[in-house]
Amino acid sequence: MKIAVFADVHSNLDALETVLDHIDRWRPDRVLVAGDIINRGPNPRACTVRVLDRAKAEDWAVIRGNHERYVLMNSTGNLPVQGPEYGIIRHAKWTYDQLDGLIEPLAALPVQWDMTDEAGNEVRMVHASMLGDRKGIFPDDSDESLREKIAPAPKVLLVGHTHRPLIRTLDGALVVNVGAVGAPFDCDPRAAYGQLTFAGGTWQARIVRLEYDRERAIARFHESGYLRESGDFARLILAEFREARSLIPGWYRAYEDQVMDGGMTLKASVDRYLESCRIAG
């Protein structure tokens, strides 16, 4: 049996199409999608349609990630529409506005998927870990930390979220973080997805990395209106994409409070943070 698993597309159409082409040529028996199809990128509608259409036609398993949850919060009508907080979440509102007719199927996605293999072992998929959709599994997690994040441990646990791929065995459980299709954070800009094979009663995993047209992907940030209409926070998102490393948590630690209490504008904070990171913004 062969299973392809991908996650964290983040509205990156060029990376998604490259990964889907590779998966099609590998010809797995099943395709799994571990969440975060949308947000923080310029083509949420096209990416969502690609994934949901294929899922319906080919019986893919698709679960919801934390960014689906963030974006869908716009349907409550309880989020700010002006002020500092709006400036920070404005990009998610832009994404929501592109998804007319797709909100209901995204909201209907489950948060977990599992199956039993031919040997009677559980294979489970969640977005980040068993602790929730934001408690991710990282390459430097200690054994103690990892045990907590996978409990109750299946034979195989498949995750995404951190944008950092890993394959690790602990106490007989195979843990696979498939990395990110659209925005890797391990300083390797290539798209990532996971391939699992089951033979002789044993699961084996590998991470596939794929080159694609990143300059075309960057151009879409501008052509789609995403940067223009999402405000200054979107500049951080593009910087993360260009650098293939996590930047936004550092901005939150350094500047969120100052922006929220009016001590600094969002633009000034982004300018200063990108300069401190030595990134042209």
Phi and psi in degrees as GROMACS dihedral restraints (atoms count N, CA, C in turn):
[ dihedral_restraints ]
;  ai    aj    ak    al  type     phi  dphi    fc
    3     4     5     6     1  -126.2    20    10
    4     5     6     7     1   132.7    20    10
    6     7     8     9     1  -127.8    20    10
    7     8     9    10     1   130.7    20    10
    9    10    11    12     1  -101.7    20    10
   10    11    12    13     1   136.5    20    10
   12    13    14    15     1  -132.6    20    10
   13    14    15    16     1   127.9    20    10
   15    16    17    18     1  -135.9    20    10
   16    17    18    19     1   162.0    20    10
   18    19    20    21     1  -153.8    20    10
   19    20    21    22     1   167.7    20    10
   21    22    23    24     1    55.0    20    10
   22    23    24    25     1    57.9    20    10
   24    25    26    27     1   -71.3    20    10
   25    26    27    28     1   -40.0    20    10
   27    28    29    30     1    50.1    20    10
   28    29    30    31     1    49.1    20    10
   30    31    32    33     1    60.8    20    10
   31    32    33    34     1    25.9    20    10
   33    34    35    36     1   -99.4    20    10
   34    35    36    37     1    95.1    20    10
   36    37    38    39     1   -66.9    20    10
   37    38    39    40     1   -40.1    20    10
   39    40    41    42     1   -64.5    20    10
   40    41    42    43     1   -43.5    20    10
   42    43    44    45     1   -66.2    20    10
   43    44    45    46     1   -42.1    20    10
   45    46    47    48     1   -60.4    20    10
   46    47    48    49     1   -46.7    20    10
   48    49    50    51     1   -63.8    20    10
   49    50    51    52     1   -35.3    20    10
   51    52    53    54     1   -65.5    20    10
   52    53    54    55     1   -44.4    20    10
   54    55    56    57     1   -65.5    20    10
   55    56    57    58     1   -43.0    20    10
   57    58    59    60     1   -63.3    20    10
   58    59    60    61     1   -38.0    20    10
   60    61    62    63     1   -62.7    20    10
   61    62    63    64     1   -42.5    20    10
   63    64    65    66     1   -66.2    20    10
   64    65    66    67     1   -42.0    20    10
   66    67    68    69     1   -61.5    20    10
   67    68    69    70     1   -43.8    20    10
   69    70    71    72     1   -59.8    20    10
   70    71    72    73     1   -38.4    20    10
   72    73    74    75     1   -74.9    20    10
   73    74    75    76     1   -26.1    20    10
   75    76    77    78     1   -75.8    20    10
   76    77    78    79     1   -28.8    20    10
   78    79    80    81     1    60.9    20    10
   79    80    81    82     1    63.1    20    10
   81    82    83    84     1   -73.9    20    10
   82    83    84    85     1   163.4    20    10
   84    85    86    87     1   -78.4    20    10
   85    86    87    88     1   -25.0    20    10
   87    88    89    90     1  -148.5    20    10
   88    89    90    91     1   146.8    20    10
   90    91    92    93     1  -121.0    20    10
   91    92    93    94     1   132.1    20    10
   93    94    95    96     1  -119.9    20    10
   94    95    96    97     1   143.2    20    10
   96    97    98    99     1  -126.3    20    10
   97    98    99   100     1   118.5    20    10
   99   100   101   102     1   -96.7    20    10
  100   101   102   103     1    30.5    20    10
  102   103   104   105     1    93.9    20    10
  103   104   105   106     1   172.7    20    10
  105   106   107   108     1    58.7    20    10
  106   107   108   109     1    52.8    20    10
  108   109   110   111     1   -67.2    20    10
  109   110   111   112     1   -35.0    20    10
  111   112   113   114     1  -116.2    20    10
  112   113   114   115     1   174.7    20    10
  114   115   116   117     1    80.7    20    10
  115   116   117   118     1   152.6    20    10
  117   118   119   120     1    58.2    20    10
  118   119   120   121     1    37.8    20    10
  120   121   122   123     1  -168.7    20    10
  121   122   123   124     1   169.1    20    10
  123   124   125   126     1   -90.1    20    10
  124   125   126   127     1    -9.1    20    10
  126   127   128   129     1  -128.9    20    10
  127   128   129   130     1    58.0    20    10
  129   130   131   132     1   -64.9    20    10
  130   131   132   133     1   -38.6    20    10
  132   133   134   135     1   -67.4    20    10
  133   134   135   136     1   -49.5    20    10
  135   136   137   138     1   -61.4    20    10
  136   137   138   139     1   -40.2    20    10
  138   139   140   141     1   -67.1    20    10
  139   140   141   142     1   -41.7    20    10
  141   142   143   144     1   -64.3    20    10
  142   143   144   145     1   -44.4    20    10
  144   145   146   147     1   -61.7    20    10
  145   146   147   148     1   -44.1    20    10
  147   148   149   150     1   -56.8    20    10
  148   149   150   151     1   -49.6    20    10
  150   151   152   153     1   -70.1    20    10
  151   152   153   154     1   -48.0    20    10
  153   154   155   156     1   -67.9    20    10
  154   155   156   157     1   -36.2    20    10
  156   157   158   159     1   -65.0    20    10
  157   158   159   160     1   -44.3    20    10
  159   160   161   162     1   -66.8    20    10
  160   161   162   163     1   -38.3    20    10
  162   163   164   165     1   -61.3    20    10
  163   164   165   166     1   -42.4    20    10
  165   166   167   168     1   -68.2    20    10
  166   167   168   169     1   -41.8    20    10
  168   169   170   171     1   -75.1    20    10
  169   170   171   172     1   -30.4    20    10
  171   172   173   174     1  -122.4    20    10
  172   173   174   175     1    12.9    20    10
  174   175   176   177     1    59.7    20    10
  175   176   177   178     1    43.0    20    10
  177   178   179   180     1   -71.1    20    10
  178   179   180   181     1   155.9    20    10
  180   181   182   183     1  -102.9    20    10
  181   182   183   184     1   123.0    20    10
  183   184   185   186     1  -126.5    20    10
  184   185   186   187     1   130.5    20    10
  186   187   188   189     1  -117.4    20    10
  187   188   189   190     1   167.1    20    10
  189   190   191   192     1   -90.7    20    10
  190   191   192   193     1   141.2    20    10
  192   193   194   195     1  -107.0    20    10
  193   194   195   196     1  -179.1    20    10
  195   196   197   198     1   -65.7    20    10
  196   197   198   199     1   -27.4    20    10
  198   199   200   201     1   -78.2    20    10
  199   200   201   202     1   -30.0    20    10
  201   202   203   204     1   -60.7    20    10
  202   203   204   205     1   -43.8    20    10
  204   205   206   207     1   -61.5    20    10
  205   206   207   208     1   -45.1    20    10
  207   208   209   210     1   -57.8    20    10
  208   209   210   211     1   -50.9    20    10
  210   211   212   213     1   -63.7    20    10
  211   212   213   214     1   -41.2    20    10
  213   214   215   216     1   -68.1    20    10
  214   215   216   217     1   -17.0    20    10
  216   217   218   219     1   -62.3    20    10
  217   218   219   220     1   -21.6    20    10
  219   220   221   222     1   -66.1    20    10
  220   221   222   223     1   -17.6    20    10
  222   223   224   225     1   -77.4    20    10
  223   224   225   226     1   -10.5    20    10
  225   226   227   228     1   -78.6    20    10
  226   227   228   229     1   -23.5    20    10
  228   229   230   231     1    76.2    20    10
  229   230   231   232     1     8.8    20    10
  231   232   233   234     1  -102.9    20    10
  232   233   234   235     1     4.2    20    10
  234   235   236   237     1   -90.2    20    10
  235   236   237   238     1   152.5    20    10
  237   238   239   240     1   -66.0    20    10
  238   239   240   241     1   151.2    20    10
  240   241   242   243     1  -118.2    20    10
  241   242   243   244     1     8.5    20    10
  243   244   245   246     1  -160.9    20    10
  244   245   246   247     1   170.2    20    10
  246   247   248   249     1    88.5    20    10
  247   248   249   250     1  -179.1    20    10
  249   250   251   252     1   -60.1    20    10
  250   251   252   253     1   -42.9    20    10
  252   253   254   255     1   -64.0    20    10
  253   254   255   256     1   -39.0    20    10
  255   256   257   258     1   -61.2    20    10
  256   257   258   259     1   -39.4    20    10
  258   259   260   261     1   -58.6    20    10
  259   260   261   262     1   -35.1    20    10
  261   262   263   264     1   -76.1    20    10
  262   263   264   265     1   -33.7    20    10
  264   265   266   267     1  -102.5    20    10
  265   266   267   268     1     3.5    20    10
  267   268   269   270     1   -58.9    20    10
  268   269   270   271     1   -34.1    20    10
  270   271   272   273     1   -64.2    20    10
  271   272   273   274     1   -34.4    20    10
  273   274   275   276     1   -70.5    20    10
  274   275   276   277     1   -34.4    20    10
  276   277   278   279     1   -65.4    20    10
  277   278   279   280     1   -39.4    20    10
  279   280   281   282     1   -59.1    20    10
  280   281   282   283     1   -44.9    20    10
  282   283   284   285     1   -60.7    20    10
  283   284   285   286     1   -47.4    20    10
  285   286   287   288     1   -56.0    20    10
  286   287   288   289     1   -41.9    20    10
  288   289   290   291     1   -67.0    20    10
  289   290   291   292     1   -18.0    20    10
  291   292   293   294     1   -85.1    20    10
  292   293   294   295     1    -6.5    20    10
  294   295   296   297     1  -108.0    20    10
  295   296   297   298     1    29.0    20    10
  297   298   299   300     1   -55.3    20    10
  298   299   300   301     1   128.2    20    10
  300   301   302   303     1    86.0    20    10
  301   302   303   304     1    -7.1    20    10
  303   304   305   306     1  -114.5    20    10
  304   305   306   307     1    -4.5    20    10
  306   307   308   309     1   -64.5    20    10
  307   308   309   310     1   -44.8    20    10
  309   310   311   312     1   -62.4    20    10
  310   311   312   313     1   -47.6    20    10
  312   313   314   315     1   -66.1    20    10
  313   314   315   316     1   -32.2    20    10
  315   316   317   318     1   -67.5    20    10
  316   317   318   319     1   -42.2    20    10
  318   319   320   321     1   -64.8    20    10
  319   320   321   322     1   -26.2    20    10
  321   322   323   324     1   -81.6    20    10
  322   323   324   325     1    -8.3    20    10
  324   325   326   327     1   -65.5    20    10
  325   326   327   328     1   140.6    20    10
  327   328   329   330     1   -76.3    20    10
  328   329   330   331     1   171.2    20    10
  330   331   332   333     1  -103.9    20    10
  331   332   333   334     1    -2.6    20    10
  333   334   335   336     1  -151.8    20    10
  334   335   336   337     1   147.3    20    10
  336   337   338   339     1  -136.0    20    10
  337   338   339   340     1   145.2    20    10
  339   340   341   342     1  -150.9    20    10
  340   341   342   343     1   162.8    20    10
  342   343   344   345     1  -148.7    20    10
  343   344   345   346     1   165.8    20    10
  345   346   347   348     1  -113.0    20    10
  346   347   348   349     1   126.8    20    10
  348   349   350   351     1   -80.4    20    10
  349   350   351   352     1  -179.0    20    10
  351   352   353   354     1   -64.7    20    10
  352   353   354   355     1   -21.3    20    10
  354   355   356   357     1   -93.2    20    10
  355   356   357   358     1     3.2    20    10
  357   358   359   360     1    87.2    20    10
  358   359   360   361     1    12.1    20    10
  360   361   362   363     1   -92.2    20    10
  361   362   363   364     1   147.3    20    10
  363   364   365   366     1   -84.8    20    10
  364   365   366   367     1   132.6    20    10
  366   367   368   369     1  -113.9    20    10
  367   368   369   370     1   122.8    20    10
  369   370   371   372     1  -126.5    20    10
  370   371   372   373     1   144.7    20    10
  372   373   374   375     1  -128.0    20    10
  373   374   375   376     1   128.1    20    10
  375   376   377   378     1  -132.6    20    10
  376   377   378   379     1   168.0    20    10
  378   379   380   381     1   -72.6    20    10
  379   380   381   382     1   -50.6    20    10
  381   382   383   384     1  -116.0    20    10
  382   383   384   385     1   -59.9    20    10
  384   385   386   387     1  -166.9    20    10
  385   386   387   388     1  -179.3    20    10
  387   388   389   390     1   -73.2    20    10
  388   389   390   391     1    -7.3    20    10
  390   391   392   393     1   -88.7    20    10
  391   392   393   394     1    -3.9    20    10
  393   394   395   396     1   133.8    20    10
  394   395   396   397     1   174.0    20    10
  396   397   398   399     1   -82.1    20    10
  397   398   399   400     1     4.7    20    10
  399   400   401   402     1  -123.0    20    10
  400   401   402   403     1    -4.4    20    10
  402   403   404   405     1   -95.1    20    10
  403   404   405   406     1    85.3    20    10
  405   406   407   408     1   -82.1    20    10
  406   407   408   409     1   164.7    20    10
  408   409   410   411     1  -102.3    20    10
  409   410   411   412     1   122.5    20    10
  411   412   413   414     1  -112.6    20    10
  412   413   414   415     1   156.0    20    10
  414   415   416   417     1   -59.6    20    10
  415   416   417   418     1   -27.5    20    10
  417   418   419   420     1   -98.0    20    10
  418   419   420   421     1    12.6    20    10
  420   421   422   423     1   -60.8    20    10
  421   422   423   424     1   137.4    20    10
  423   424   425   426     1   -70.8    20    10
  424   425   426   427     1   164.5    20    10
  426   427   428   429     1   -58.1    20    10
  427   428   429   430     1   -41.4    20    10
  429   430   431   432     1   -62.5    20    10
  430   431   432   433     1   -45.3    20    10
  432   433   434   435     1   -64.2    20    10
  433   434   435   436     1   -43.0    20    10
  435   436   437   438     1   -64.9    20    10
  436   437   438   439     1   -40.6    20    10
  438   439   440   441     1   -56.9    20    10
  439   440   441   442     1   -42.2    20    10
  441   442   443   444     1   -65.2    20    10
  442   443   444   445     1   -38.0    20    10
  444   445   446   447     1   -76.4    20    10
  445   446   447   448     1   -21.1    20    10
  447   448   449   450     1  -104.9    20    10
  448   449   450   451     1    -6.7    20    10
  450   451   452   453     1   -71.2    20    10
  451   452   453   454     1   140.4    20    10
  453   454   455   456     1   -72.5    20    10
  454   455   456   457     1   126.4    20    10
  456   457   458   459     1   -72.7    20    10
  457   458   459   460     1   127.7    20    10
  459   460   461   462     1   -84.2    20    10
  460   461   462   463     1  -178.2    20    10
  462   463   464   465     1   -69.2    20    10
  463   464   465   466     1   -38.1    20    10
  465   466   467   468     1  -134.3    20    10
  466   467   468   469     1   127.9    20    10
  468   469   470   471     1  -119.3    20    10
  469   470   471   472     1   126.3    20    10
  471   472   473   474     1  -113.8    20    10
  472   473   474   475     1   128.8    20    10
  474   475   476   477     1  -142.4    20    10
  475   476   477   478     1   172.7    20    10
  477   478   479   480     1  -136.8    20    10
  478   479   480   481     1  -125.6    20    10
  480   481   482   483     1    78.1    20    10
  481   482   483   484     1   -52.3    20    10
  483   484   485   486     1   -79.3    20    10
  484   485   486   487     1   -13.6    20    10
  486   487   488   489     1    66.2    20    10
  487   488   489   490     1    19.3    20    10
  489   490   491   492     1  -126.8    20    10
  490   491   492   493     1   108.6    20    10
  492   493   494   495     1   -71.3    20    10
  493   494   495   496     1   151.3    20    10
  495   496   497   498     1  -159.4    20    10
  496   497   498   499     1   155.2    20    10
  498   499   500   501     1  -132.5    20    10
  499   500   501   502     1   122.4    20    10
  501   502   503   504     1  -148.6    20    10
  502   503   504   505     1   142.0    20    10
  504   505   506   507     1  -112.6    20    10
  505   506   507   508     1   130.5    20    10
  507   508   509   510     1  -140.7    20    10
  508   509   510   511     1   122.8    20    10
  510   511   512   513     1    53.1    20    10
  511   512   513   514     1    36.4    20    10
  513   514   515   516     1    85.3    20    10
  514   515   516   517     1    -1.8    20    10
  516   517   518   519     1   -99.0    20    10
  517   518   519   520     1   133.2    20    10
  519   520   521   522     1   -92.5    20    10
  520   521   522   523     1   119.3    20    10
  522   523   524   525     1  -111.1    20    10
  523   524   525   526     1   124.4    20    10
  525   526   527   528     1  -127.6    20    10
  526   527   528   529     1   115.0    20    10
  528   529   530   531     1   -96.3    20    10
  529   530   531   532     1   117.1    20    10
  531   532   533   534     1   -82.7    20    10
  532   533   534   535     1     2.7    20    10
  534   535   536   537     1    74.4    20    10
  535   536   537   538     1  -157.6    20    10
  537   538   539   540     1  -124.4    20    10
  538   539   540   541     1   134.6    20    10
  540   541   542   543     1   -67.1    20    10
  541   542   543   544     1   -49.9    20    10
  543   544   545   546     1   -98.8    20    10
  544   545   546   547     1   -19.9    20    10
  546   547   548   549     1  -154.7    20    10
  547   548   549   550     1    70.5    20    10
  549   550   551   552     1   -60.4    20    10
  550   551   552   553     1   148.2    20    10
  552   553   554   555     1  -117.8    20    10
  553   554   555   556     1    19.6    20    10
  555   556   557   558     1  -106.2    20    10
  556   557   558   559     1    21.8    20    10
  558   559   560   561     1    66.9    20    10
  559   560   561   562     1    12.1    20    10
  561   562   563   564     1  -112.6    20    10
  562   563   564   565     1   107.7    20    10
  564   565   566   567     1   -73.6    20    10
  565   566   567   568     1    -6.2    20    10
  567   568   569   570     1   -69.0    20    10
  568   569   570   571     1   146.6    20    10
  570   571   572   573     1   -63.1    20    10
  571   572   573   574     1   148.5    20    10
  573   574   575   576     1  -128.1    20    10
  574   575   576   577     1   145.8    20    10
  576   577   578   579     1  -154.2    20    10
  577   578   579   580     1   168.4    20    10
  579   580   581   582     1  -108.6    20    10
  580   581   582   583     1   144.5    20    10
  582   583   584   585     1  -119.2    20    10
  583   584   585   586     1   125.7    20    10
  585   586   587   588     1  -117.7    20    10
  586   587   588   589     1   139.5    20    10
  588   589   590   591     1  -129.2    20    10
  589   590   591   592     1   141.0    20    10
  591   592   593   594     1  -119.6    20    10
  592   593   594   595     1   117.9    20    10
  594   595   596   597     1  -151.4    20    10
  595   596   597   598     1   139.2    20    10
  597   598   599   600     1    62.0    20    10
  598   599   600   601     1    28.8    20    10
  600   601   602   603     1    79.0    20    10
  601   602   603   604     1    10.3    20    10
  603   604   605   606     1  -129.8    20    10
  604   605   606   607     1   139.6    20    10
  606   607   608   609     1   -93.6    20    10
  607   608   609   610     1   135.3    20    10
  609   610   611   612     1  -122.6    20    10
  610   611   612   613     1   146.7    20    10
  612   613   614   615     1  -132.9    20    10
  613   614   615   616     1   149.4    20    10
  615   616   617   618     1  -144.1    20    10
  616   617   618   619     1   152.7    20    10
  618   619   620   621     1  -102.0    20    10
  619   620   621   622     1   128.2    20    10
  621   622   623   624     1  -101.0    20    10
  622   623   624   625     1   133.2    20    10
  624   625   626   627     1  -116.6    20    10
  625   626   627   628     1   136.1    20    10
  627   628   629   630     1  -132.0    20    10
  628   629   630   631     1   131.4    20    10
  630   631   632   633     1   -73.0    20    10
  631   632   633   634     1   147.6    20    10
  633   634   635   636     1  -152.9    20    10
  634   635   636   637     1   178.0    20    10
  636   637   638   639     1   -80.4    20    10
  637   638   639   640     1    87.7    20    10
  639   640   641   642     1   -70.8    20    10
  640   641   642   643     1   -31.2    20    10
  642   643   644   645     1   -65.2    20    10
  643   644   645   646     1   -36.4    20    10
  645   646   647   648     1   -65.4    20    10
  646   647   648   649     1   -40.3    20    10
  648   649   650   651     1   -62.5    20    10
  649   650   651   652     1   -40.6    20    10
  651   652   653   654     1   -65.3    20    10
  652   653   654   655     1   -40.6    20    10
  654   655   656   657     1   -60.0    20    10
  655   656   657   658     1   -33.2    20    10
  657   658   659   660     1   -66.1    20    10
  658   659   660   661     1   -28.2    20    10
  660   661   662   663     1   -58.0    20    10
  661   662   663   664     1   -35.8    20    10
  663   664   665   666     1   -86.4    20    10
  664   665   666   667     1   -47.4    20    10
  666   667   668   669     1   -64.7    20    10
  667   668   669   670     1   -31.9    20    10
  669   670   671   672     1   -76.5    20    10
  670   671   672   673     1   -14.9    20    10
  672   673   674   675     1    87.2    20    10
  673   674   675   676     1    -0.2    20    10
  675   676   677   678     1   -58.3    20    10
  676   677   678   679     1   -50.8    20    10
  678   679   680   681     1   -66.0    20    10
  679   680   681   682     1   -44.4    20    10
  681   682   683   684     1   -64.0    20    10
  682   683   684   685     1   -40.3    20    10
  684   685   686   687     1   -95.9    20    10
  685   686   687   688     1    -9.7    20    10
  687   688   689   690     1   -98.8    20    10
  688   689   690   691     1    -9.7    20    10
  690   691   692   693     1    84.7    20    10
  691   692   693   694     1  -169.9    20    10
  693   694   695   696     1   -68.6    20    10
  694   695   696   697     1   -28.4    20    10
  696   697   698   699     1   -61.8    20    10
  697   698   699   700     1   -30.4    20    10
  699   700   701   702     1   -63.6    20    10
  700   701   702   703     1   -24.0    20    10
  702   703   704   705     1   -65.2    20    10
  703   704   705   706     1   -34.2    20    10
  705   706   707   708     1   -66.1    20    10
  706   707   708   709     1   -40.0    20    10
  708   709   710   711     1   -63.4    20    10
  709   710   711   712     1   -44.1    20    10
  711   712   713   714     1   -65.4    20    10
  712   713   714   715     1   -38.3    20    10
  714   715   716   717     1   -62.4    20    10
  715   716   717   718     1   -42.4    20    10
  717   718   719   720     1   -58.6    20    10
  718   719   720   721     1   -43.6    20    10
  720   721   722   723     1   -62.0    20    10
  721   722   723   724     1   -47.6    20    10
  723   724   725   726     1   -61.5    20    10
  724   725   726   727     1   -40.6    20    10
  726   727   728   729     1   -84.6    20    10
  727   728   729   730     1   -17.6    20    10
  729   730   731   732     1    55.6    20    10
  730   731   732   733     1    41.9    20    10
  732   733   734   735     1  -151.4    20    10
  733   734   735   736     1   158.7    20    10
  735   736   737   738     1   -76.4    20    10
  736   737   738   739     1   126.0    20    10
  738   739   740   741     1  -123.7    20    10
  739   740   741   742     1   -33.2    20    10
  741   742   743   744     1   -62.5    20    10
  742   743   744   745     1   -40.1    20    10
  744   745   746   747     1   -58.1    20    10
  745   746   747   748     1   -35.3    20    10
  747   748   749   750     1   -65.7    20    10
  748   749   750   751     1   -37.8    20    10
  750   751   752   753     1   -63.8    20    10
  751   752   753   754     1   -44.1    20    10
  753   754   755   756     1   -57.9    20    10
  754   755   756   757     1   -45.4    20    10
  756   757   758   759     1   -63.4    20    10
  757   758   759   760     1   -38.3    20    10
  759   760   761   762     1   -86.6    20    10
  760   761   762   763     1   -32.5    20    10
  762   763   764   765     1  -130.9    20    10
  763   764   765   766     1   -13.2    20    10
  765   766   767   768     1   -56.8    20    10
  766   767   768   769     1   -47.5    20    10
  768   769   770   771     1   -62.0    20    10
  769   770   771   772     1   -41.8    20    10
  771   772   773   774     1   -63.8    20    10
  772   773   774   775     1   -39.9    20    10
  774   775   776   777     1   -69.0    20    10
  775   776   777   778     1   -43.3    20    10
  777   778   779   780     1   -67.3    20    10
  778   779   780   781     1   -32.9    20    10
  780   781   782   783     1   -91.2    20    10
  781   782   783   784     1     5.2    20    10
  783   784   785   786     1    84.6    20    10
  784   785   786   787     1     7.0    20    10
  786   787   788   789     1   -76.3    20    10
  787   788   789   790     1   -15.9    20    10
  789   790   791   792     1  -153.5    20    10
  790   791   792   793     1   142.8    20    10
  792   793   794   795     1   -74.9    20    10
  793   794   795   796     1   157.3    20    10
  795   796   797   798     1   -60.6    20    10
  796   797   798   799     1   -43.3    20    10
  798   799   800   801     1   -58.9    20    10
  799   800   801   802     1   -47.0    20    10
  801   802   803   804     1   -62.7    20    10
  802   803   804   805     1   -39.2    20    10
  804   805   806   807     1   -66.4    20    10
  805   806   807   808     1   -40.9    20    10
  807   808   809   810     1   -67.1    20    10
  808   809   810   811     1   -43.0    20    10
  810   811   812   813     1   -55.9    20    10
  811   812   813   814     1   -48.4    20    10
  813   814   815   816     1   -67.7    20    10
  814   815   816   817     1   -40.3    20    10
  816   817   818   819     1   -68.2    20    10
  817   818   819   820     1   -44.9    20    10
  819   820   821   822     1   -63.2    20    10
  820   821   822   823     1   -37.1    20    10
  822   823   824   825     1   -64.4    20    10
  823   824   825   826     1   -41.4    20    10
  825   826   827   828     1   -65.8    20    10
  826   827   828   829     1   -28.0    20    10
  828   829   830   831     1   -87.1    20    10
  829   830   831   832     1    -0.9    20    10
  831   832   833   834     1    59.7    20    10
  832   833   834   835     1    44.8    20    10
  834   835   836   837     1  -119.7    20    10
  835   836   837   838     1   129.4    20    10
  837   838   839   840     1   -69.8    20    10
  838   839   840   841     1   130.1    20    10
